[in-house]
Amino acid sequence: MQSTMQEEATVGEESTKTIPKISVIMPAFNVAGKIARTLRMTRDQLNGDPHPHEIIVVDDGSTDTTLREASSLKDRCVTVVGYGRNHGKGYAVRYGSRLASGDFVVLMDSDGNITPDLIQRYIGALDEYDIAIASKWHPESRVSAPVLRRFLSHAFHFLAVSLTGIRVSDTQCGFKAFRREAFDRIISLLSVKQYAFDVEVLTVAKLLNLKVTELPVRMTLSSHFKFKKVIRMLVDLVGITYRLHVIHWYQCNLRNQNARYRPIIKW
C-alpha cells in the first residue's frame, strides 16, 4: 500500500514539472515576400514540439512591407516588434532578447534560407551543451551556395579564427540555440550591431568556457550580397580583436552584467 502511494506521488510530481520554454528571436530586415512563410514554417515546427514556445520577430527598420507581413500572422505565440531605423542583426537580437522569456533561446534568420525542421535536435543538444550552432560545413549539412559565397565564407572564417582564437568550423550561419543562462551571460558583453555579431558571440562564449557543439543545417544561399556588408564585417572583426587582445575589455567585464562598451566608430 505504501509503495503504491509512493508511486502515485512520484507520478504526480512528474506531471507537475514545468516543461522548459523555447524563445525564437528572429531579426528581420527587408524580407517582404519571405517572412510570412518563414514564420508559418517555424510555428508549425514548434507546434509539433511539447515545449511551450514564443517567436519574437524584430523588424530592424525595414523599408518594405516586412512589418505588415509579419504582423499578418495572427498567432498568440508570435510577437512582432520593430523600430524606424535599420541598426543591424546584432542590435535586433539584443532588442529581442529583452522580450524573450524562454529557458532556451534560438536565433534564426528570417529570410527562409534555413529550414527550421532541426529545431528539436538543437534543443535536445542543450542537455549536454550550453550552445548549439549550425555549420554549413558539418558532414550532414545540405547547403546550396554559389562558389563566390563559399569562397567569402571560408575567407572570413579563416580571419575570424586567426584573430580571435575561436575553434568552430562556421561562425556566420544564422541558426543558433542557447541555454538561457549562457545566452544572458553572453548578451551583456556584446557591442557589434551588424553581422560580425556572431563572431563576438562565440568569442565571448570561449572566454566564459561555455560548451559549444556544431550541428547540421539545411539552407540555400543566393548569389546576391553587398560588398559594403563584407567591409563592415571586416571592420567589426578588427574591433572585436582590439577589445579581446589589446585592451582586454571582454576579460575585464566577464562578471559585469551591466557592461557597456563605447565603440571608437559609432555607426
C-alpha positions, 0 to 999 in steps of 0.5 A, spaced: 500 500 500 505 504 501 509 503 495 503 504 491 502 511 494 509 512 493 508 511 486 502 515 485 506 521 488 512 520 484 507 520 478 504 526 480 510 530 481 512 528 474 506 531 471 507 537 475 514 539 472 514 545 468 516 543 461 522 548 459 520 554 454 523 555 447 524 563 445 525 564 437 528 571 436 528 572 429 531 579 426 528 581 420 530 586 415 527 587 408 524 580 407 517 582 404 515 576 400 519 571 405 517 572 412 510 570 412 512 563 410 518 563 414 514 564 420 508 559 418 514 554 417 517 555 424 510 555 428 508 549 425 515 546 427 514 548 434 507 546 434 509 539 433 514 540 439 511 539 447 515 545 449 511 551 450 514 556 445 514 564 443 517 567 436 519 574 437 520 577 430 524 584 430 523 588 424 530 592 424 527 598 420 525 595 414 523 599 408 518 594 405 512 591 407 516 586 412 512 589 418 505 588 415 507 581 413 509 579 419 504 582 423 499 578 418 500 572 422 495 572 427 498 567 432 498 568 440 505 565 440 508 570 435 510 577 437 512 582 432 516 588 434 520 593 430 523 600 430 524 606 424 531 605 423 535 599 420 541 598 426 543 591 424 542 583 426 546 584 432 542 590 435 535 586 433 537 580 437 539 584 443 532 588 442 529 581 442 532 578 447 529 583 452 522 580 450 524 573 450 522 569 456 524 562 454 529 557 458 532 556 451 533 561 446 534 560 438 536 565 433 534 564 426 534 568 420 528 570 417 529 570 410 527 562 409 534 560 407 534 555 413 529 550 414 527 550 421 525 542 421 532 541 426 529 545 431 528 539 436 535 536 435 538 543 437 534 543 443 535 536 445 543 538 444 542 543 450 542 537 455 549 536 454 551 543 451 550 550 453 550 552 445 548 549 439 550 552 432 549 550 425 555 549 420 554 549 413 560 545 413 558 539 418 558 532 414 550 532 414 549 539 412 545 540 405 547 547 403 546 550 396 551 556 395 554 559 389 562 558 389 563 566 390 559 565 397 563 559 399 569 562 397 567 569 402 565 564 407 571 560 408 575 567 407 572 570 413 572 564 417 579 563 416 580 571 419 575 570 424 579 564 427 586 567 426 584 573 430 580 571 435 582 564 437 575 561 436 575 553 434 568 552 430 568 550 423 562 556 421 561 562 425 556 566 420 550 561 419 544 564 422 541 558 426 543 558 433 540 555 440 542 557 447 541 555 454 538 561 457 543 562 462 549 562 457 545 566 452 544 572 458 551 571 460 553 572 453 548 578 451 551 583 456 558 583 453 556 584 446 557 591 442 557 589 434 550 591 431 551 588 424 553 581 422 560 580 425 555 579 431 556 572 431 563 572 431 563 576 438 558 571 440 562 565 440 568 569 442 565 571 448 562 564 449 570 561 449 572 566 454 566 564 459 568 556 457 561 555 455 560 548 451 559 549 444 557 543 439 556 544 431 550 541 428 547 540 421 543 545 417 539 545 411 539 552 407 540 555 400 544 561 399 543 566 393 548 569 389 546 576 391 550 580 397 553 587 398 560 588 398 559 594 403 556 588 408 563 584 407 567 591 409 563 592 415 564 585 417 571 586 416 571 592 420 567 589 426 572 583 426 578 588 427 574 591 433 572 585 436 580 583 436 582 590 439 577 589 445 579 581 446 587 582 445 589 589 446 585 592 451 582 586 454 575 589 455 571 582 454 576 579 460 575 585 464 567 585 464 566 577 464 562 578 471 559 585 469 552 584 467 551 591 466 557 592 461 557 597 456 562 598 451 563 605 447 565 603 440 571 608 437 566 608 430 559 609 432 555 607 426 
